[in-house]
Amino acid sequence: MLVAMNVFSVIIGLVALAIGMVGFIPLLGWLNWFVIPLAVLGLVPGLLSPASSGSTINLVVIVMGVVRLILGGGIL
């Protein structure tokens, strides 16, 4: 069961990463407002599982989304 939580976390992290990469395109930075909560949702089962890959992916996506929002002024 704990391994399944890590797999679930990795899947959510990869989906959030794909959407976040689209959010790096100019004028699509607002997508990060959806990416960050999605990555936080994936972070929770990643923290509960013994493996660290799911939580690591989601933490990287959260940091990238926050940095992109800061650089774009929160919207762009």
mmCIF file of the N, C-alpha and C atoms, coordinates in Angstrom:
data_MODEL
# 
_entry.id   MODEL 
# 
loop_
_atom_site.group_PDB 
_atom_site.id 
_atom_site.type_symbol 
_atom_site.label_atom_id 
_atom_site.label_alt_id 
_atom_site.label_comp_id 
_atom_site.label_asym_id 
_atom_site.label_entity_id 
_atom_site.label_seq_id 
_atom_site.pdbx_PDB_ins_code 
_atom_site.Cartn_x 
_atom_site.Cartn_y 
_atom_site.Cartn_z 
_atom_site.occupancy 
_atom_site.B_iso_or_equiv 
_atom_site.pdbx_formal_charge 
_atom_site.auth_seq_id 
_atom_site.auth_comp_id 
_atom_site.auth_asym_id 
_atom_site.auth_atom_id 
_atom_site.pdbx_PDB_model_num 
ATOM 1   N N  . MET A 1 1  ? 0.817  -1.197 0.000   1.00 0.00 ? 1  MET A N  1 
ATOM 2   C CA . MET A 1 1  ? 0.000  0.000  0.000   1.00 0.00 ? 1  MET A CA 1 
ATOM 3   C C  . MET A 1 1  ? 0.864  1.264  0.000   1.00 0.00 ? 1  MET A C  1 
ATOM 4   N N  . LEU A 1 2  ? 1.949  1.231  0.768   1.00 0.00 ? 2  LEU A N  1 
ATOM 5   C CA . LEU A 1 2  ? 2.801  2.419  0.826   1.00 0.00 ? 2  LEU A CA 1 
ATOM 6   C C  . LEU A 1 2  ? 3.507  2.669  -0.500  1.00 0.00 ? 2  LEU A C  1 
ATOM 7   N N  . VAL A 1 3  ? 3.841  1.598  -1.212  1.00 0.00 ? 3  VAL A N  1 
ATOM 8   C CA . VAL A 1 3  ? 4.468  1.768  -2.527  1.00 0.00 ? 3  VAL A CA 1 
ATOM 9   C C  . VAL A 1 3  ? 3.468  2.386  -3.501  1.00 0.00 ? 3  VAL A C  1 
ATOM 10  N N  . ALA A 1 4  ? 2.207  2.004  -3.378  1.00 0.00 ? 4  ALA A N  1 
ATOM 11  C CA . ALA A 1 4  ? 1.175  2.567  -4.248  1.00 0.00 ? 4  ALA A CA 1 
ATOM 12  C C  . ALA A 1 4  ? 1.011  4.066  -3.992  1.00 0.00 ? 4  ALA A C  1 
ATOM 13  N N  . MET A 1 5  ? 1.191  4.487  -2.748  1.00 0.00 ? 5  MET A N  1 
ATOM 14  C CA . MET A 1 5  ? 1.098  5.918  -2.451  1.00 0.00 ? 5  MET A CA 1 
ATOM 15  C C  . MET A 1 5  ? 2.227  6.682  -3.129  1.00 0.00 ? 5  MET A C  1 
ATOM 16  N N  . ASN A 1 6  ? 3.416  6.079  -3.168  1.00 0.00 ? 6  ASN A N  1 
ATOM 17  C CA . ASN A 1 6  ? 4.538  6.739  -3.837  1.00 0.00 ? 6  ASN A CA 1 
ATOM 18  C C  . ASN A 1 6  ? 4.304  6.804  -5.342  1.00 0.00 ? 6  ASN A C  1 
ATOM 19  N N  . VAL A 1 7  ? 3.769  5.731  -5.927  1.00 0.00 ? 7  VAL A N  1 
ATOM 20  C CA . VAL A 1 7  ? 3.470  5.731  -7.364  1.00 0.00 ? 7  VAL A CA 1 
ATOM 21  C C  . VAL A 1 7  ? 2.425  6.789  -7.674  1.00 0.00 ? 7  VAL A C  1 
ATOM 22  N N  . PHE A 1 8  ? 1.389  6.893  -6.836  1.00 0.00 ? 8  PHE A N  1 
ATOM 23  C CA . PHE A 1 8  ? 0.354  7.916  -7.000  1.00 0.00 ? 8  PHE A CA 1 
ATOM 24  C C  . PHE A 1 8  ? 0.972  9.306  -6.920  1.00 0.00 ? 8  PHE A C  1 
ATOM 25  N N  . SER A 1 9  ? 1.889  9.495  -5.995  1.00 0.00 ? 9  SER A N  1 
ATOM 26  C CA . SER A 1 9  ? 2.551  10.788 -5.835  1.00 0.00 ? 9  SER A CA 1 
ATOM 27  C C  . SER A 1 9  ? 3.411  11.123 -7.053  1.00 0.00 ? 9  SER A C  1 
ATOM 28  N N  . VAL A 1 10 ? 4.114  10.133 -7.590  1.00 0.00 ? 10 VAL A N  1 
ATOM 29  C CA . VAL A 1 10 ? 4.951  10.356 -8.772  1.00 0.00 ? 10 VAL A CA 1 
ATOM 30  C C  . VAL A 1 10 ? 4.085  10.711 -9.969  1.00 0.00 ? 10 VAL A C  1 
ATOM 31  N N  . ILE A 1 11 ? 2.958  10.028 -10.142 1.00 0.00 ? 11 ILE A N  1 
ATOM 32  C CA . ILE A 1 11 ? 2.067  10.318 -11.273 1.00 0.00 ? 11 ILE A CA 1 
ATOM 33  C C  . ILE A 1 11 ? 1.530  11.740 -11.174 1.00 0.00 ? 11 ILE A C  1 
ATOM 34  N N  . ILE A 1 12 ? 1.079  12.125 -10.000 1.00 0.00 ? 12 ILE A N  1 
ATOM 35  C CA . ILE A 1 12 ? 0.573  13.493 -9.823  1.00 0.00 ? 12 ILE A CA 1 
ATOM 36  C C  . ILE A 1 12 ? 1.702  14.501 -10.069 1.00 0.00 ? 12 ILE A C  1 
ATOM 37  N N  . GLY A 1 13 ? 2.902  14.193 -9.594  1.00 0.00 ? 13 GLY A N  1 
ATOM 38  C CA . GLY A 1 13 ? 4.040  15.086 -9.798  1.00 0.00 ? 13 GLY A CA 1 
ATOM 39  C C  . GLY A 1 13 ? 4.399  15.252 -11.264 1.00 0.00 ? 13 GLY A C  1 
ATOM 40  N N  . LEU A 1 14 ? 4.341  14.169 -12.022 1.00 0.00 ? 14 LEU A N  1 
ATOM 41  C CA . LEU A 1 14 ? 4.660  14.264 -13.449 1.00 0.00 ? 14 LEU A CA 1 
ATOM 42  C C  . LEU A 1 14 ? 3.591  15.038 -14.218 1.00 0.00 ? 14 LEU A C  1 
ATOM 43  N N  . VAL A 1 15 ? 2.331  14.862 -13.844 1.00 0.00 ? 15 VAL A N  1 
ATOM 44  C CA . VAL A 1 15 ? 1.253  15.634 -14.481 1.00 0.00 ? 15 VAL A CA 1 
ATOM 45  C C  . VAL A 1 15 ? 1.421  17.121 -14.154 1.00 0.00 ? 15 VAL A C  1 
ATOM 46  N N  . ALA A 1 16 ? 1.714  17.414 -12.886 1.00 0.00 ? 16 ALA A N  1 
ATOM 47  C CA . ALA A 1 16 ? 1.920  18.812 -12.491 1.00 0.00 ? 16 ALA A CA 1 
ATOM 48  C C  . ALA A 1 16 ? 3.146  19.395 -13.180 1.00 0.00 ? 16 ALA A C  1 
ATOM 49  N N  . LEU A 1 17 ? 4.182  18.580 -13.362 1.00 0.00 ? 17 LEU A N  1 
ATOM 50  C CA . LEU A 1 17 ? 5.384  19.052 -14.056 1.00 0.00 ? 17 LEU A CA 1 
ATOM 51  C C  . LEU A 1 17 ? 5.082  19.377 -15.518 1.00 0.00 ? 17 LEU A C  1 
ATOM 52  N N  . ALA A 1 18 ? 4.291  18.534 -16.169 1.00 0.00 ? 18 ALA A N  1 
ATOM 53  C CA . ALA A 1 18 ? 3.939  18.783 -17.574 1.00 0.00 ? 18 ALA A CA 1 
ATOM 54  C C  . ALA A 1 18 ? 3.138  20.077 -17.707 1.00 0.00 ? 18 ALA A C  1 
ATOM 55  N N  . ILE A 1 19 ? 2.179  20.279 -16.830 1.00 0.00 ? 19 ILE A N  1 
ATOM 56  C CA . ILE A 1 19 ? 1.380  21.507 -16.866 1.00 0.00 ? 19 ILE A CA 1 
ATOM 57  C C  . ILE A 1 19 ? 2.265  22.707 -16.506 1.00 0.00 ? 19 ILE A C  1 
ATOM 58  N N  . GLY A 1 20 ? 3.178  22.510 -15.556 1.00 0.00 ? 20 GLY A N  1 
ATOM 59  C CA . GLY A 1 20 ? 4.083  23.585 -15.169 1.00 0.00 ? 20 GLY A CA 1 
ATOM 60  C C  . GLY A 1 20 ? 5.017  24.006 -16.290 1.00 0.00 ? 20 GLY A C  1 
ATOM 61  N N  . MET A 1 21 ? 5.446  23.055 -17.101 1.00 0.00 ? 21 MET A N  1 
ATOM 62  C CA . MET A 1 21 ? 6.300  23.400 -18.245 1.00 0.00 ? 21 MET A CA 1 
ATOM 63  C C  . MET A 1 21 ? 5.539  24.261 -19.246 1.00 0.00 ? 21 MET A C  1 
ATOM 64  N N  . VAL A 1 22 ? 4.268  23.991 -19.432 1.00 0.00 ? 22 VAL A N  1 
ATOM 65  C CA . VAL A 1 22 ? 3.442  24.841 -20.297 1.00 0.00 ? 22 VAL A CA 1 
ATOM 66  C C  . VAL A 1 22 ? 3.323  26.231 -19.665 1.00 0.00 ? 22 VAL A C  1 
ATOM 67  N N  . GLY A 1 23 ? 3.287  26.280 -18.338 1.00 0.00 ? 23 GLY A N  1 
ATOM 68  C CA . GLY A 1 23 ? 3.192  27.556 -17.628 1.00 0.00 ? 23 GLY A CA 1 
ATOM 69  C C  . GLY A 1 23 ? 4.414  28.435 -17.774 1.00 0.00 ? 23 GLY A C  1 
ATOM 70  N N  . PHE A 1 24 ? 5.525  27.886 -18.272 1.00 0.00 ? 24 PHE A N  1 
ATOM 71  C CA . PHE A 1 24 ? 6.715  28.705 -18.500 1.00 0.00 ? 24 PHE A CA 1 
ATOM 72  C C  . PHE A 1 24 ? 6.636  29.506 -19.789 1.00 0.00 ? 24 PHE A C  1 
ATOM 73  N N  . ILE A 1 25 ? 5.674  29.202 -20.636 1.00 0.00 ? 25 ILE A N  1 
ATOM 74  C CA . ILE A 1 25 ? 5.474  29.973 -21.860 1.00 0.00 ? 25 ILE A CA 1 
ATOM 75  C C  . ILE A 1 25 ? 4.948  31.352 -21.464 1.00 0.00 ? 25 ILE A C  1 
ATOM 76  N N  . PRO A 1 26 ? 5.473  32.421 -22.044 1.00 0.00 ? 26 PRO A N  1 
ATOM 77  C CA . PRO A 1 26 ? 4.990  33.760 -21.699 1.00 0.00 ? 26 PRO A CA 1 
ATOM 78  C C  . PRO A 1 26 ? 3.466  33.875 -21.855 1.00 0.00 ? 26 PRO A C  1 
ATOM 79  N N  . LEU A 1 27 ? 2.858  34.577 -20.940 1.00 0.00 ? 27 LEU A N  1 
ATOM 80  C CA . LEU A 1 27 ? 1.424  34.831 -20.840 1.00 0.00 ? 27 LEU A CA 1 
ATOM 81  C C  . LEU A 1 27 ? 0.622  33.611 -20.387 1.00 0.00 ? 27 LEU A C  1 
ATOM 82  N N  . LEU A 1 28 ? 1.283  32.509 -20.060 1.00 0.00 ? 28 LEU A N  1 
ATOM 83  C CA . LEU A 1 28 ? 0.591  31.342 -19.508 1.00 0.00 ? 28 LEU A CA 1 
ATOM 84  C C  . LEU A 1 28 ? 1.047  31.039 -18.080 1.00 0.00 ? 28 LEU A C  1 
ATOM 85  N N  . GLY A 1 29 ? 1.649  32.010 -17.430 1.00 0.00 ? 29 GLY A N  1 
ATOM 86  C CA . GLY A 1 29 ? 2.124  31.836 -16.071 1.00 0.00 ? 29 GLY A CA 1 
ATOM 87  C C  . GLY A 1 29 ? 1.021  31.610 -15.057 1.00 0.00 ? 29 GLY A C  1 
ATOM 88  N N  . TRP A 1 30 ? -0.200 31.995 -15.401 1.00 0.00 ? 30 TRP A N  1 
ATOM 89  C CA . TRP A 1 30 ? -1.335 31.798 -14.507 1.00 0.00 ? 30 TRP A CA 1 
ATOM 90  C C  . TRP A 1 30 ? -1.611 30.309 -14.278 1.00 0.00 ? 30 TRP A C  1 
ATOM 91  N N  . LEU A 1 31 ? -1.116 29.444 -15.143 1.00 0.00 ? 31 LEU A N  1 
ATOM 92  C CA . LEU A 1 31 ? -1.294 28.005 -14.952 1.00 0.00 ? 31 LEU A CA 1 
ATOM 93  C C  . LEU A 1 31 ? -0.635 27.521 -13.661 1.00 0.00 ? 31 LEU A C  1 
ATOM 94  N N  . ASN A 1 32 ? 0.375  28.242 -13.207 1.00 0.00 ? 32 ASN A N  1 
ATOM 95  C CA . ASN A 1 32 ? 1.062  27.831 -11.983 1.00 0.00 ? 32 ASN A CA 1 
ATOM 96  C C  . ASN A 1 32 ? 0.179  27.955 -10.755 1.00 0.00 ? 32 ASN A C  1 
ATOM 97  N N  . TRP A 1 33 ? -0.875 28.754 -10.822 1.00 0.00 ? 33 TRP A N  1 
ATOM 98  C CA . TRP A 1 33 ? -1.832 28.813 -9.722  1.00 0.00 ? 33 TRP A CA 1 
ATOM 99  C C  . TRP A 1 33 ? -2.590 27.500 -9.579  1.00 0.00 ? 33 TRP A C  1 
ATOM 100 N N  . PHE A 1 34 ? -2.632 26.698 -10.630 1.00 0.00 ? 34 PHE A N  1 
ATOM 101 C CA . PHE A 1 34 ? -3.242 25.373 -10.567 1.00 0.00 ? 34 PHE A CA 1 
ATOM 102 C C  . PHE A 1 34 ? -2.203 24.288 -10.306 1.00 0.00 ? 34 PHE A C  1 
ATOM 103 N N  . VAL A 1 35 ? -0.989 24.516 -10.750 1.00 0.00 ? 35 VAL A N  1 
ATOM 104 C CA . VAL A 1 35 ? 0.079  23.530 -10.613 1.00 0.00 ? 35 VAL A CA 1 
ATOM 105 C C  . VAL A 1 35 ? 0.513  23.385 -9.154  1.00 0.00 ? 35 VAL A C  1 
ATOM 106 N N  . ILE A 1 36 ? 0.647  24.491 -8.455  1.00 0.00 ? 36 ILE A N  1 
ATOM 107 C CA . ILE A 1 36 ? 1.139  24.440 -7.080  1.00 0.00 ? 36 ILE A CA 1 
ATOM 108 C C  . ILE A 1 36 ? 0.195  23.649 -6.166  1.00 0.00 ? 36 ILE A C  1 
ATOM 109 N N  . PRO A 1 37 ? -1.120 23.904 -6.165  1.00 0.00 ? 37 PRO A N  1 
ATOM 110 C CA . PRO A 1 37 ? -1.993 23.065 -5.326  1.00 0.00 ? 37 PRO A CA 1 
ATOM 111 C C  . PRO A 1 37 ? -2.011 21.599 -5.758  1.00 0.00 ? 37 PRO A C  1 
ATOM 112 N N  . LEU A 1 38 ? -1.895 21.341 -7.064  1.00 0.00 ? 38 LEU A N  1 
ATOM 113 C CA . LEU A 1 38 ? -1.849 19.963 -7.540  1.00 0.00 ? 38 LEU A CA 1 
ATOM 114 C C  . LEU A 1 38 ? -0.597 19.267 -7.020  1.00 0.00 ? 38 LEU A C  1 
ATOM 115 N N  . ALA A 1 39 ? 0.530  19.954 -7.027  1.00 0.00 ? 39 ALA A N  1 
ATOM 116 C CA . ALA A 1 39 ? 1.767  19.372 -6.521  1.00 0.00 ? 39 ALA A CA 1 
ATOM 117 C C  . ALA A 1 39 ? 1.718  19.182 -5.005  1.00 0.00 ? 39 ALA A C  1 
ATOM 118 N N  . VAL A 1 40 ? 1.051  20.084 -4.297  1.00 0.00 ? 40 VAL A N  1 
ATOM 119 C CA . VAL A 1 40 ? 0.882  19.906 -2.848  1.00 0.00 ? 40 VAL A CA 1 
ATOM 120 C C  . VAL A 1 40 ? 0.012  18.683 -2.577  1.00 0.00 ? 40 VAL A C  1 
ATOM 121 N N  . LEU A 1 41 ? -1.000 18.497 -3.403  1.00 0.00 ? 41 LEU A N  1 
ATOM 122 C CA . LEU A 1 41 ? -1.847 17.312 -3.286  1.00 0.00 ? 41 LEU A CA 1 
ATOM 123 C C  . LEU A 1 41 ? -1.036 16.037 -3.529  1.00 0.00 ? 41 LEU A C  1 
ATOM 124 N N  . GLY A 1 42 ? -0.095 16.070 -4.433  1.00 0.00 ? 42 GLY A N  1 
ATOM 125 C CA . GLY A 1 42 ? 0.772  14.924 -4.675  1.00 0.00 ? 42 GLY A CA 1 
ATOM 126 C C  . GLY A 1 42 ? 1.859  14.767 -3.630  1.00 0.00 ? 42 GLY A C  1 
ATOM 127 N N  . LEU A 1 43 ? 2.199  15.854 -2.953  1.00 0.00 ? 43 LEU A N  1 
ATOM 128 C CA . LEU A 1 43 ? 3.244  15.807 -1.937  1.00 0.00 ? 43 LEU A CA 1 
ATOM 129 C C  . LEU A 1 43 ? 2.806  15.020 -0.707  1.00 0.00 ? 43 LEU A C  1 
ATOM 130 N N  . VAL A 1 44 ? 1.544  15.107 -0.358  1.00 0.00 ? 44 VAL A N  1 
ATOM 131 C CA . VAL A 1 44 ? 1.043  14.455 0.859   1.00 0.00 ? 44 VAL A CA 1 
ATOM 132 C C  . VAL A 1 44 ? 1.258  12.940 0.828   1.00 0.00 ? 44 VAL A C  1 
ATOM 133 N N  . PRO A 1 45 ? 0.794  12.214 -0.201  1.00 0.00 ? 45 PRO A N  1 
ATOM 134 C CA . PRO A 1 45 ? 1.083  10.772 -0.185  1.00 0.00 ? 45 PRO A CA 1 
ATOM 135 C C  . PRO A 1 45 ? 2.568  10.468 -0.367  1.00 0.00 ? 45 PRO A C  1 
ATOM 136 N N  . GLY A 1 46 ? 3.296  11.384 -1.003  1.00 0.00 ? 46 GLY A N  1 
ATOM 137 C CA . GLY A 1 46 ? 4.734  11.182 -1.150  1.00 0.00 ? 46 GLY A CA 1 
ATOM 138 C C  . GLY A 1 46 ? 5.457  11.248 0.180   1.00 0.00 ? 46 GLY A C  1 
ATOM 139 N N  . LEU A 1 47 ? 4.991  12.104 1.074   1.00 0.00 ? 47 LEU A N  1 
ATOM 140 C CA . LEU A 1 47 ? 5.591  12.194 2.400   1.00 0.00 ? 47 LEU A CA 1 
ATOM 141 C C  . LEU A 1 47 ? 5.217  11.011 3.275   1.00 0.00 ? 47 LEU A C  1 
ATOM 142 N N  . LEU A 1 48 ? 4.065  10.407 3.024   1.00 0.00 ? 48 LEU A N  1 
ATOM 143 C CA . LEU A 1 48 ? 3.611  9.281  3.830   1.00 0.00 ? 48 LEU A CA 1 
ATOM 144 C C  . LEU A 1 48 ? 4.231  7.951  3.404   1.00 0.00 ? 48 LEU A C  1 
ATOM 145 N N  . SER A 1 49 ? 4.820  7.905  2.231   1.00 0.00 ? 49 SER A N  1 
ATOM 146 C CA . SER A 1 49 ? 5.422  6.660  1.753   1.00 0.00 ? 49 SER A CA 1 
ATOM 147 C C  . SER A 1 49 ? 6.900  6.617  2.141   1.00 0.00 ? 49 SER A C  1 
ATOM 148 N N  . PRO A 1 50 ? 7.462  5.413  2.244   1.00 0.00 ? 50 PRO A N  1 
ATOM 149 C CA . PRO A 1 50 ? 8.874  5.319  2.641   1.00 0.00 ? 50 PRO A CA 1 
ATOM 150 C C  . PRO A 1 50 ? 9.857  5.778  1.554   1.00 0.00 ? 50 PRO A C  1 
ATOM 151 N N  . ALA A 1 51 ? 9.451  5.721  0.306   1.00 0.00 ? 51 ALA A N  1 
ATOM 152 C CA . ALA A 1 51 ? 10.332 6.179  -0.779  1.00 0.00 ? 51 ALA A CA 1 
ATOM 153 C C  . ALA A 1 51 ? 10.239 7.697  -0.897  1.00 0.00 ? 51 ALA A C  1 
ATOM 154 N N  . SER A 1 52 ? 11.295 8.302  -1.394  1.00 0.00 ? 52 SER A N  1 
ATOM 155 C CA . SER A 1 52 ? 11.323 9.767  -1.433  1.00 0.00 ? 52 SER A CA 1 
ATOM 156 C C  . SER A 1 52 ? 11.164 10.339 -2.834  1.00 0.00 ? 52 SER A C  1 
ATOM 157 N N  . SER A 1 53 ? 11.011 9.500  -3.842  1.00 0.00 ? 53 SER A N  1 
ATOM 158 C CA . SER A 1 53 ? 10.957 10.016 -5.209  1.00 0.00 ? 53 SER A CA 1 
ATOM 159 C C  . SER A 1 53 ? 9.711  10.860 -5.456  1.00 0.00 ? 53 SER A C  1 
ATOM 160 N N  . GLY A 1 54 ? 8.567  10.446 -4.955  1.00 0.00 ? 54 GLY A N  1 
ATOM 161 C CA . GLY A 1 54 ? 7.328  11.198 -5.164  1.00 0.00 ? 54 GLY A CA 1 
ATOM 162 C C  . GLY A 1 54 ? 7.366  12.561 -4.507  1.00 0.00 ? 54 GLY A C  1 
ATOM 163 N N  . SER A 1 55 ? 7.841  12.598 -3.273  1.00 0.00 ? 55 SER A N  1 
ATOM 164 C CA . SER A 1 55 ? 7.903  13.885 -2.582  1.00 0.00 ? 55 SER A CA 1 
ATOM 165 C C  . SER A 1 55 ? 8.944  14.804 -3.212  1.00 0.00 ? 55 SER A C  1 
ATOM 166 N N  . THR A 1 56 ? 10.043 14.235 -3.711  1.00 0.00 ? 56 THR A N  1 
ATOM 167 C CA . THR A 1 56 ? 11.074 15.050 -4.345  1.00 0.00 ? 56 THR A CA 1 
ATOM 168 C C  . THR A 1 56 ? 10.562 15.694 -5.625  1.00 0.00 ? 56 THR A C  1 
ATOM 169 N N  . ILE A 1 57 ? 9.878  14.929 -6.458  1.00 0.00 ? 57 ILE A N  1 
ATOM 170 C CA . ILE A 1 57 ? 9.329  15.483 -7.700  1.00 0.00 ? 57 ILE A CA 1 
ATOM 171 C C  . ILE A 1 57 ? 8.348  16.604 -7.389  1.00 0.00 ? 57 ILE A C  1 
ATOM 172 N N  . ASN A 1 58 ? 7.467  16.378 -6.438  1.00 0.00 ? 58 ASN A N  1 
ATOM 173 C CA . ASN A 1 58 ? 6.462  17.389 -6.119  1.00 0.00 ? 58 ASN A CA 1 
ATOM 174 C C  . ASN A 1 58 ? 7.083  18.629 -5.497  1.00 0.00 ? 58 ASN A C  1 
ATOM 175 N N  . LEU A 1 59 ? 8.105  18.471 -4.683  1.00 0.00 ? 59 LEU A N  1 
ATOM 176 C CA . LEU A 1 59 ? 8.778  19.646 -4.121  1.00 0.00 ? 59 LEU A CA 1 
ATOM 177 C C  . LEU A 1 59 ? 9.457  20.467 -5.209  1.00 0.00 ? 59 LEU A C  1 
ATOM 178 N N  . VAL A 1 60 ? 10.066 19.806 -6.167  1.00 0.00 ? 60 VAL A N  1 
ATOM 179 C CA . VAL A 1 60 ? 10.710 20.520 -7.277  1.00 0.00 ? 60 VAL A CA 1 
ATOM 180 C C  . VAL A 1 60 ? 9.671  21.288 -8.087  1.00 0.00 ? 60 VAL A C  1 
ATOM 181 N N  . VAL A 1 61 ? 8.517  20.672 -8.340  1.00 0.00 ? 61 VAL A N  1 
ATOM 182 C CA . VAL A 1 61 ? 7.447  21.336 -9.097  1.00 0.00 ? 61 VAL A CA 1 
ATOM 183 C C  . VAL A 1 61 ? 6.913  22.534 -8.324  1.00 0.00 ? 61 VAL A C  1 
ATOM 184 N N  . ILE A 1 62 ? 6.758  22.397 -7.024  1.00 0.00 ? 62 ILE A N  1 
ATOM 185 C CA . ILE A 1 62 ? 6.267  23.519 -6.203  1.00 0.00 ? 62 ILE A CA 1 
ATOM 186 C C  . ILE A 1 62 ? 7.258  24.680 -6.257  1.00 0.00 ? 62 ILE A C  1 
ATOM 187 N N  . VAL A 1 63 ? 8.545  24.400 -6.101  1.00 0.00 ? 63 VAL A N  1 
ATOM 188 C CA . VAL A 1 63 ? 9.550  25.457 -6.132  1.00 0.00 ? 63 VAL A CA 1 
ATOM 189 C C  . VAL A 1 63 ? 9.587  26.130 -7.503  1.00 0.00 ? 63 VAL A C  1 
ATOM 190 N N  . MET A 1 64 ? 9.533  25.321 -8.562  1.00 0.00 ? 64 MET A N  1 
ATOM 191 C CA . MET A 1 64 ? 9.527  25.900 -9.914  1.00 0.00 ? 64 MET A CA 1 
ATOM 192 C C  . MET A 1 64 ? 8.298  26.772 -10.133 1.00 0.00 ? 64 MET A C  1 
ATOM 193 N N  . GLY A 1 65 ? 7.140  26.333 -9.675  1.00 0.00 ? 65 GLY A N  1 
ATOM 194 C CA . GLY A 1 65 ? 5.918  27.119 -9.838  1.00 0.00 ? 65 GLY A CA 1 
ATOM 195 C C  . GLY A 1 65 ? 5.969  28.424 -9.070  1.00 0.00 ? 65 GLY A C  1 
ATOM 196 N N  . VAL A 1 66 ? 6.486  28.371 -7.848  1.00 0.00 ? 66 VAL A N  1 
ATOM 197 C CA . VAL A 1 66 ? 6.578  29.588 -7.037  1.00 0.00 ? 66 VAL A CA 1 
ATOM 198 C C  . VAL A 1 66 ? 7.569  30.569 -7.653  1.00 0.00 ? 66 VAL A C  1 
ATOM 199 N N  . VAL A 1 67 ? 8.711  30.066 -8.112  1.00 0.00 ? 67 VAL A N  1 
ATOM 200 C CA . VAL A 1 67 ? 9.703  30.945 -8.741  1.00 0.00 ? 67 VAL A CA 1 
ATOM 201 C C  . VAL A 1 67 ? 9.117  31.580 -9.994  1.00 0.00 ? 67 VAL A C  1 
ATOM 202 N N  . ARG A 1 68 ? 8.399  30.803 -10.797 1.00 0.00 ? 68 ARG A N  1 
ATOM 203 C CA . ARG A 1 68 ? 7.798  31.344 -12.014 1.00 0.00 ? 68 ARG A CA 1 
ATOM 204 C C  . ARG A 1 68 ? 6.745  32.400 -11.697 1.00 0.00 ? 68 ARG A C  1 
ATOM 205 N N  . LEU A 1 69 ? 5.962  32.185 -10.643 1.00 0.00 ? 69 LEU A N  1 
ATOM 206 C CA . LEU A 1 69 ? 4.994  33.198 -10.255 1.00 0.00 ? 69 LEU A CA 1 
ATOM 207 C C  . LEU A 1 69 ? 5.663  34.466 -9.766  1.00 0.00 ? 69 LEU A C  1 
ATOM 208 N N  . ILE A 1 70 ? 6.760  34.323 -9.029  1.00 0.00 ? 70 ILE A N  1 
ATOM 209 C CA . ILE A 1 70 ? 7.485  35.506 -8.560  1.00 0.00 ? 70 ILE A CA 1 
ATOM 210 C C  . ILE A 1 70 ? 8.059  36.287 -9.740  1.00 0.00 ? 70 ILE A C  1 
ATOM 211 N N  . LEU A 1 71 ? 8.654  35.577 -10.695 1.00 0.00 ? 71 LEU A N  1 
ATOM 212 C CA . LEU A 1 71 ? 9.245  36.252 -11.852 1.00 0.00 ? 71 LEU A CA 1 
ATOM 213 C C  . LEU A 1 71 ? 8.197  36.920 -12.730 1.00 0.00 ? 71 LEU A C  1 
ATOM 214 N N  . GLY A 1 72 ? 7.014  36.329 -12.800 1.00 0.00 ? 72 GLY A N  1 
ATOM 215 C CA . GLY A 1 72 ? 5.955  36.880 -13.638 1.00 0.00 ? 72 GLY A CA 1 
ATOM 216 C C  . GLY A 1 72 ? 5.045  37.867 -12.923 1.00 0.00 ? 72 GLY A C  1 
ATOM 217 N N  . GLY A 1 73 ? 5.315  38.137 -11.660 1.00 0.00 ? 73 GLY A N  1 
ATOM 218 C CA . GLY A 1 73 ? 4.492  39.067 -10.926 1.00 0.00 ? 73 GLY A CA 1 
ATOM 219 C C  . GLY A 1 73 ? 3.162  38.476 -10.496 1.00 0.00 ? 73 GLY A C  1 
ATOM 220 N N  . GLY A 1 74 ? 3.042  37.174 -10.497 1.00 0.00 ? 74 GLY A N  1 
ATOM 221 C CA . GLY A 1 74 ? 1.830  36.515 -10.032 1.00 0.00 ? 74 GLY A CA 1 
ATOM 222 C C  . GLY A 1 74 ? 0.820  36.194 -11.102 1.00 0.00 ? 74 GLY A C  1 
ATOM 223 N N  . ILE A 1 75 ? 0.948  36.762 -12.264 1.00 0.00 ? 75 ILE A N  1 
ATOM 224 C CA . ILE A 1 75 ? -0.037 36.540 -13.313 1.00 0.00 ? 75 ILE A CA 1 
ATOM 225 C C  . ILE A 1 75 ? 0.642  36.063 -14.592 1.00 0.00 ? 75 ILE A C  1 
ATOM 226 N N  . LEU A 1 76 ? 1.579  36.832 -15.087 1.00 0.00 ? 76 LEU A N  1 
ATOM 227 C CA . LEU A 1 76 ? 2.209  36.539 -16.370 1.00 0.00 ? 76 LEU A CA 1 
ATOM 228 C C  . LEU A 1 76 ? 3.272  35.508 -16.155 1.00 0.00 ? 76 LEU A C  1 
# 
